[in-house]
Amino acid sequence: MSSVLYVVGGGPGGLGAAYAGSRLGYRVVVFEAHDSLAVKPCGRGIPVIGDFPFSIPREVVLNRISYVDLYVDGVRAFKAGGWIEGVIVDKSAFLEHLFASAGAEVLYRSKYNIRGSYVRVGGSTVEVKSGVFAGGFPYYEGERIPVVQYVVEKVKDVDLEAIEIRFDTSLLGYYYVFPQGDSVEVGVGGFSNHNTLWGLLDKFLESDDRFRGFRIARREAAVVSVGGLRLGYINGLVKVGEASGYVLPLTGEGIRPSFISGYIAAKALIEGRDPIKALKSSWISRAIRIQRRLLEWAKSMPTGNRRKLLLSLSPEEHAEIALGTLRISKLARSMLLKPGIALSILTKILPATISS
Ligand SMILES: Cc1cc2nc3c(=O)[nH]c(=O)nc-3n(C[C@H](O)[C@H](O)[C@H](O)COP(=O)(O)OP(=O)(O)OC[C@H]3O[C@@H](n4cnc5c(N)ncnc54)[C@H](O)[C@@H]3O)c2cc1C
């Protein structure tokens, strides 16, 4: 490697790589296809659990989240909080601010050409033969599910410090209501198709009094990569972020996993270690493998069992599974209290804790 780190993609995966590169004294050049960052739809929610090498800048935070309001098939399981911390960010401001603070040079309208391994920048051509590839979901080869969402204004009685999750066990997915400043992002994702999801989301809005008289500010559709890890290279560039499956399959959370994967891969690359090995053995890869196994298990279950399982978990267990911080030792202890459920989860996740 020269002392320049090339990064393709100006999303969270590219940001993680840029952060590691500049920390290790490299000049970082980021190629971004669009003329701005964070063009793709996103809920913009980030749990704050101390796994970023920076504090989230106050000026990019739209809402501070202290509660999770969780429903299963219309039944409220809990509204828990006090110990939960998260933020909803202005994602483009978040990325711009942090690329700048990492000292990375972001080149906009600079699309990396996969066939030719080059980027045209202004009048010249830059050959890119090594570095980090963080181009996002279009390059992911595993299972993806559709998500649709509205950003709506003039909504009544929504708690702007809470995120609302409403599991739908027959869809095998969930509706979400996330605050976004004074507005609200409301969406649904699951094992279905975009048209069906739009129909379900419209029905949900009609049936909920809080959305009477609302105004739609934006209507967005996208996909989320939930198929687990697909590690490897594109033209000698190591894949990170959603392009290689760094999305937690049960929740669709991708900002934190993508950042962490970019950071780990770039650091290993610069230090002369094998980036794939470093990624494979990381805690975030283990968390994704565990969630993927739990998702496969949930897919194979009758709907009633999914409901029973979701309702049987405590707020802390939900949080640990969702965040990828579930500990085997704790699960083993909880077998004394809930032997059937804890044992079932344990037997599903044990193979996923082995790194290769
Ligand atoms: C509706 C929806 C809601 C979501 N909500 C959340 C949420 O609340 N919290 C959360 O953590 N995650 C959420 N996610 C997931 C999250 O948005 C992604 O997983 C995350 O942004 C992936 O980061 P990334 O850097 O790998 O890819 P991306 O964010 O997709 O960034 C890739 C970048 O690469 C650029 N690019 C692509 N190809 C090229 C090329 N050839 N040359 C140069 N540049 C290129 C793109 O323009 C883009 O800027 C959500 C996803 C969806 C669809």
The ligand as a Gaussian input file, in Angstrom:
#p B3LYP/6-31G(d) Opt

LIG

0 1
 C      -35.624000       2.553000       4.814000
 C      -34.357000       2.256000       5.548000
 C      -34.229000       2.657000       6.862000
 C      -33.022000       2.399000       7.557000
 N      -32.914000       2.841000       8.827000
 C      -31.753000       2.663000       9.502000
 C      -31.592000       3.192000      10.809000
 O      -32.471000       3.839000      11.366000
 N      -30.408000       2.957000      11.442000
 C      -29.383000       2.251000      10.868000
 O      -28.345000       2.065000      11.503000
 N      -29.518000       1.750000       9.621000
 C      -30.655000       1.958000       8.917000
 N      -30.767000       1.484000       7.633000
 C      -29.612000       0.793000       7.023000
 C      -28.512000       1.797000       6.627000
 O      -29.081000       2.868000       5.917000
 C      -27.438000       1.147000       5.752000
 O      -27.190000      -0.177000       6.147000
 C      -26.110000       1.926000       5.797000
 O      -26.292000       3.245000       5.335000
 C      -25.068000       1.214000       4.932000
 O      -23.885000       1.977000       4.886000
 P      -22.856000       1.779000       3.671000
 O      -21.823000       2.848000       3.841000
 O      -22.406000       0.393000       3.586000
 O      -23.715000       2.054000       2.353000
 P      -24.511000       3.351000       1.895000
 O      -24.994000       4.149000       3.053000
 O      -25.503000       2.859000       0.906000
 O      -23.404000       4.228000       1.177000
 C      -22.820000       3.797000      -0.033000
 C      -22.286000       5.023000      -0.756000
 O      -21.494000       4.593000      -1.870000
 C      -21.821000       5.376000      -2.999000
 N      -21.504000       4.561000      -4.186000
 C      -22.143000       3.457000      -4.621000
 N      -21.533000       2.971000      -5.720000
 C      -20.483000       3.774000      -5.957000
 C      -19.451000       3.801000      -6.952000
 N      -19.402000       2.863000      -7.934000
 N      -18.526000       4.788000      -6.926000
 C      -18.573000       5.756000      -5.921000
 N      -19.526000       5.780000      -4.968000
 C      -20.453000       4.802000      -4.977000
 C      -23.312000       5.678000      -2.824000
 O      -23.690000       6.821000      -3.564000
 C      -23.405000       5.892000      -1.306000
 O      -23.174000       7.235000      -0.932000
 C      -31.952000       1.711000       6.923000
 C      -32.090000       1.299000       5.589000
 C      -33.282000       1.569000       4.906000
 C      -33.392000       1.131000       3.482000

